[in-house]
Amino acid sequence: MIDPIFLVEAAVNGIMLGGVLALLALGLNLIFGVLDIVWIAYVDLVMVAMYAVYFLVMVYGWPIWLGGLGGVVVGVALGILVHLLIITPILDSPPVNQLLATGGLLFFLQSIATFLWSTDHKSVRVSLPSIELGGIFVSYPRLIAFVLSILVMVGLYLFLTRTFIGTAIRAVSQDRGAMALMGASPQKIYVVTSAVGGAMAGVAAALLSIQYSVHPYFGAAFGPITFMICVLGGLGNMVGAFIASFVMSEIIAIGGVVWSTEMGYVIAFALFIVMMFARPGGILAKRQ
């Protein structure tokens, strides 16, 4: 029989993992809600930003917080470049062409990362202790990542609800015709949205760098679960993605303790399939 304390510890770790997954899912959902294009290579942009954090901290000796900010800057730059070079030419293309273009970007990023940095795992070595609370051990890096994830998501909410450009982004995601009525430039909204999505990817990269090693196929670990969370919550639905992130992270974390990590993912994917039959539009389907 499993000690209940291990289940509680798994639940706490699941909550902290959910914070980072929510950050990834919200960035991807924000882009889809405005551009109506799923960036298949989104988590691979995170991988590139993680390499930036690694080199800035471990090779050039930057402080970890400054290296993290550097990763955010790289994320913003990548978001804008992807939009201008790849997304803009295919905005009016059929969905299959859009998927092929962003999928091609995924394989390009994996290949160029393998060519430049090999397949070796590279880690940002940060010595941080674990915290014991009532017999439950909490990883300090995970706790920092969770708190910062929540703060960034709160900042995103305030940006989208308290600023003119944020209101314009929400208007576009709900009704593209409203954009002209607000006097906002479509191209500007699209670029800003891609930059914000890139910034979210950069923040996620900085927070993941202190927990996981980076390698060219890092996206294969977090990409499918991020996409699954977005679909489960309802593509383009920010609240749905937030809820789905914690549901999935809890299933994976607790399933990993009760059975194995692999079985936790199996249960998560099984739930995803069942929910797609029960609610094809997601837990909170995007308003039509």
BELMO-V645756 format. One record per residue. N is the residue number from 1. SS is DSSP state (A for helix, B for strand, O for the rest). PHI is phi in whole degrees, 0 to 359 (999 if undefined). OMEGA is omega as a letter, one per 40 degrees, with the letter a starting at -180 (NA if undefined). Layout:
n->N ss->SS phi->PHI omega->OMEGA
n->N ss->SS phi->PHI omega->OMEGA
This chain:
n->1 ss->O phi->999 omega->a
n->2 ss->O phi->280 omega->i
n->3 ss->O phi->296 omega->a
n->4 ss->A phi->305 omega->a
n->5 ss->A phi->295 omega->i
n->6 ss->A phi->290 omega->i
n->7 ss->A phi->293 omega->i
n->8 ss->A phi->295 omega->i
n->9 ss->A phi->297 omega->i
n->10 ss->A phi->295 omega->i
n->11 ss->A phi->295 omega->i
n->12 ss->A phi->294 omega->i
n->13 ss->A phi->296 omega->i
n->14 ss->A phi->296 omega->i
n->15 ss->A phi->297 omega->a
n->16 ss->A phi->291 omega->i
n->17 ss->A phi->295 omega->i
n->18 ss->A phi->300 omega->i
n->19 ss->A phi->297 omega->i
n->20 ss->A phi->289 omega->i
n->21 ss->A phi->298 omega->i
n->22 ss->A phi->296 omega->i
n->23 ss->A phi->299 omega->i
n->24 ss->A phi->296 omega->a
n->25 ss->A phi->294 omega->a
n->26 ss->A phi->292 omega->i
n->27 ss->A phi->297 omega->i
n->28 ss->A phi->293 omega->a
n->29 ss->A phi->292 omega->i
n->30 ss->A phi->299 omega->i
n->31 ss->A phi->296 omega->a
n->32 ss->A phi->295 omega->a
n->33 ss->A phi->299 omega->a
n->34 ss->A phi->265 omega->a
n->35 ss->A phi->271 omega->a
n->36 ss->O phi->62 omega->i
n->37 ss->O phi->228 omega->i
n->38 ss->O phi->273 omega->i
n->39 ss->O phi->280 omega->a
n->40 ss->O phi->302 omega->a
n->41 ss->O phi->270 omega->a
n->42 ss->A phi->302 omega->a
n->43 ss->A phi->289 omega->i
n->44 ss->A phi->287 omega->i
n->45 ss->A phi->294 omega->i
n->46 ss->A phi->300 omega->i
n->47 ss->A phi->301 omega->a
n->48 ss->A phi->296 omega->i
n->49 ss->A phi->295 omega->i
n->50 ss->A phi->295 omega->i
n->51 ss->A phi->299 omega->i
n->52 ss->A phi->299 omega->i
n->53 ss->A phi->298 omega->a
n->54 ss->A phi->301 omega->a
n->55 ss->A phi->292 omega->i
n->56 ss->A phi->295 omega->a
n->57 ss->A phi->275 omega->a
n->58 ss->A phi->274 omega->a
n->59 ss->A phi->262 omega->a
n->60 ss->O phi->264 omega->i
n->61 ss->O phi->76 omega->i
n->62 ss->O phi->290 omega->i
n->63 ss->O phi->300 omega->a
n->64 ss->A phi->301 omega->a
n->65 ss->A phi->291 omega->i
n->66 ss->A phi->287 omega->i
n->67 ss->A phi->297 omega->i
n->68 ss->A phi->297 omega->i
n->69 ss->A phi->297 omega->i
n->70 ss->A phi->298 omega->i
n->71 ss->A phi->297 omega->i
n->72 ss->A phi->294 omega->i
n->73 ss->A phi->298 omega->i
n->74 ss->A phi->297 omega->i
n->75 ss->A phi->299 omega->i
n->76 ss->A phi->298 omega->a
n->77 ss->A phi->298 omega->i
n->78 ss->A phi->295 omega->i
n->79 ss->A phi->301 omega->i
n->80 ss->A phi->292 omega->a
n->81 ss->A phi->297 omega->i
n->82 ss->A phi->298 omega->a
n->83 ss->A phi->295 omega->a
n->84 ss->A phi->290 omega->a
n->85 ss->A phi->271 omega->a
n->86 ss->A phi->242 omega->a
n->87 ss->A phi->285 omega->a
n->88 ss->A phi->305 omega->a
n->89 ss->A phi->294 omega->a
n->90 ss->A phi->246 omega->a
n->91 ss->O phi->304 omega->a
n->92 ss->O phi->260 omega->i
n->93 ss->O phi->278 omega->i
n->94 ss->O phi->300 omega->a
n->95 ss->A phi->306 omega->a
n->96 ss->A phi->295 omega->i
n->97 ss->A phi->293 omega->i
n->98 ss->A phi->295 omega->i
n->99 ss->A phi->295 omega->i
n->100 ss->A phi->295 omega->a
n->101 ss->A phi->294 omega->a
n->102 ss->A phi->287 omega->i
n->103 ss->A phi->293 omega->i
n->104 ss->A phi->297 omega->i
n->105 ss->A phi->298 omega->i
n->106 ss->A phi->303 omega->a
n->107 ss->A phi->292 omega->i
n->108 ss->A phi->296 omega->a
n->109 ss->A phi->295 omega->i
n->110 ss->A phi->296 omega->a
n->111 ss->A phi->291 omega->a
n->112 ss->A phi->292 omega->i
n->113 ss->A phi->293 omega->i
n->114 ss->A phi->295 omega->i
n->115 ss->A phi->295 omega->a
n->116 ss->A phi->280 omega->a
n->117 ss->A phi->235 omega->a
n->118 ss->O phi->64 omega->a
n->119 ss->O phi->262 omega->i
n->120 ss->O phi->296 omega->i
n->121 ss->O phi->280 omega->a
n->122 ss->B phi->241 omega->a
n->123 ss->O phi->239 omega->i
n->124 ss->O phi->273 omega->a
n->125 ss->O phi->278 omega->i
n->126 ss->O phi->235 omega->a
n->127 ss->O phi->269 omega->i
n->128 ss->O phi->230 omega->a
n->129 ss->O phi->282 omega->i
n->130 ss->B phi->267 omega->a
n->131 ss->B phi->252 omega->i
n->132 ss->B phi->255 omega->i
n->133 ss->B phi->232 omega->i
n->134 ss->O phi->61 omega->a
n->135 ss->O phi->86 omega->i
n->136 ss->B phi->258 omega->i
n->137 ss->B phi->264 omega->a
n->138 ss->B phi->243 omega->i
n->139 ss->B phi->291 omega->a
n->140 ss->A phi->297 omega->i
n->141 ss->A phi->301 omega->i
n->142 ss->A phi->294 omega->i
n->143 ss->A phi->295 omega->i
n->144 ss->A phi->299 omega->a
n->145 ss->A phi->298 omega->a
n->146 ss->A phi->294 omega->a
n->147 ss->A phi->298 omega->i
n->148 ss->A phi->294 omega->i
n->149 ss->A phi->299 omega->i
n->150 ss->A phi->297 omega->i
n->151 ss->A phi->298 omega->i
n->152 ss->A phi->295 omega->i
n->153 ss->A phi->294 omega->i
n->154 ss->A phi->297 omega->i
n->155 ss->A phi->299 omega->i
n->156 ss->A phi->296 omega->i
n->157 ss->A phi->299 omega->i
n->158 ss->A phi->295 omega->i
n->159 ss->A phi->298 omega->a
n->160 ss->A phi->285 omega->a
n->161 ss->A phi->252 omega->a
n->162 ss->A phi->246 omega->a
n->163 ss->O phi->241 omega->a
n->164 ss->A phi->296 omega->a
n->165 ss->A phi->293 omega->i
n->166 ss->A phi->294 omega->i
n->167 ss->A phi->296 omega->i
n->168 ss->A phi->296 omega->i
n->169 ss->A phi->298 omega->i
n->170 ss->A phi->295 omega->i
n->171 ss->A phi->296 omega->i
n->172 ss->A phi->295 omega->a
n->173 ss->A phi->294 omega->a
n->174 ss->A phi->265 omega->a
n->175 ss->O phi->203 omega->a
n->176 ss->O phi->298 omega->i
n->177 ss->A phi->293 omega->a
n->178 ss->A phi->289 omega->a
n->179 ss->A phi->299 omega->a
n->180 ss->A phi->294 omega->a
n->181 ss->A phi->294 omega->a
n->182 ss->O phi->275 omega->i
n->183 ss->O phi->75 omega->a
n->184 ss->O phi->267 omega->i
n->185 ss->O phi->279 omega->a
n->186 ss->A phi->304 omega->a
n->187 ss->A phi->296 omega->i
n->188 ss->A phi->296 omega->i
n->189 ss->A phi->298 omega->a
n->190 ss->A phi->297 omega->a
n->191 ss->A phi->294 omega->i
n->192 ss->A phi->298 omega->i
n->193 ss->A phi->299 omega->i
n->194 ss->A phi->296 omega->i
n->195 ss->A phi->294 omega->i
n->196 ss->A phi->295 omega->i
n->197 ss->A phi->299 omega->i
n->198 ss->A phi->295 omega->i
n->199 ss->A phi->297 omega->i
n->200 ss->A phi->297 omega->i
n->201 ss->A phi->296 omega->i
n->202 ss->A phi->294 omega->i
n->203 ss->A phi->297 omega->i
n->204 ss->A phi->300 omega->i
n->205 ss->A phi->299 omega->a
n->206 ss->A phi->297 omega->a
n->207 ss->A phi->284 omega->i
n->208 ss->A phi->286 omega->a
n->209 ss->A phi->297 omega->a
n->210 ss->O phi->273 omega->a
n->211 ss->O phi->242 omega->a
n->212 ss->O phi->229 omega->i
n->213 ss->O phi->279 omega->a
n->214 ss->B phi->251 omega->i
n->215 ss->O phi->208 omega->a
n->216 ss->O phi->301 omega->a
n->217 ss->O phi->252 omega->i
n->218 ss->O phi->301 omega->a
n->219 ss->A phi->299 omega->i
n->220 ss->A phi->292 omega->a
n->221 ss->A phi->278 omega->a
n->222 ss->A phi->253 omega->a
n->223 ss->A phi->298 omega->a
n->224 ss->A phi->299 omega->a
n->225 ss->A phi->292 omega->i
n->226 ss->A phi->294 omega->i
n->227 ss->A phi->296 omega->i
n->228 ss->A phi->297 omega->i
n->229 ss->A phi->297 omega->i
n->230 ss->A phi->299 omega->i
n->231 ss->A phi->291 omega->a
n->232 ss->A phi->297 omega->i
n->233 ss->A phi->281 omega->a
n->234 ss->O phi->105 omega->a
n->235 ss->O phi->305 omega->a
n->236 ss->O phi->91 omega->a
n->237 ss->O phi->262 omega->a
n->238 ss->A phi->291 omega->a
n->239 ss->A phi->294 omega->i
n->240 ss->A phi->299 omega->i
n->241 ss->A phi->296 omega->i
n->242 ss->A phi->298 omega->a
n->243 ss->A phi->294 omega->a
n->244 ss->A phi->298 omega->i
n->245 ss->A phi->300 omega->a
n->246 ss->A phi->283 omega->i
n->247 ss->A phi->298 omega->a
n->248 ss->A phi->292 omega->a
n->249 ss->A phi->295 omega->i
n->250 ss->A phi->292 omega->i
n->251 ss->A phi->298 omega->a
n->252 ss->A phi->294 omega->a
n->253 ss->A phi->292 omega->a
n->254 ss->A phi->289 omega->i
n->255 ss->A phi->299 omega->i
n->256 ss->A phi->294 omega->i
n->257 ss->A phi->278 omega->a
n->258 ss->A phi->290 omega->a
n->259 ss->O phi->240 omega->i
n->260 ss->O phi->201 omega->i
n->261 ss->A phi->300 omega->i
n->262 ss->A phi->299 omega->i
n->263 ss->A phi->293 omega->i
n->264 ss->A phi->300 omega->i
n->265 ss->A phi->292 omega->i
n->266 ss->A phi->298 omega->i
n->267 ss->A phi->296 omega->i
n->268 ss->A phi->298 omega->i
n->269 ss->A phi->292 omega->i
n->270 ss->A phi->295 omega->i
n->271 ss->A phi->298 omega->i
n->272 ss->A phi->301 omega->a
n->273 ss->A phi->296 omega->i
n->274 ss->A phi->298 omega->a
n->275 ss->A phi->294 omega->i
n->276 ss->A phi->292 omega->i
n->277 ss->A phi->282 omega->a
n->278 ss->A phi->284 omega->a
n->279 ss->O phi->223 omega->a
n->280 ss->O phi->302 omega->a
n->281 ss->O phi->276 omega->i
n->282 ss->O phi->103 omega->i
n->283 ss->O phi->304 omega->i
n->284 ss->O phi->234 omega->a
n->285 ss->O phi->300 omega->i
n->286 ss->O phi->298 omega->a
n->287 ss->O phi->295 omega->a
n->288 ss->O phi->265 omega->NA
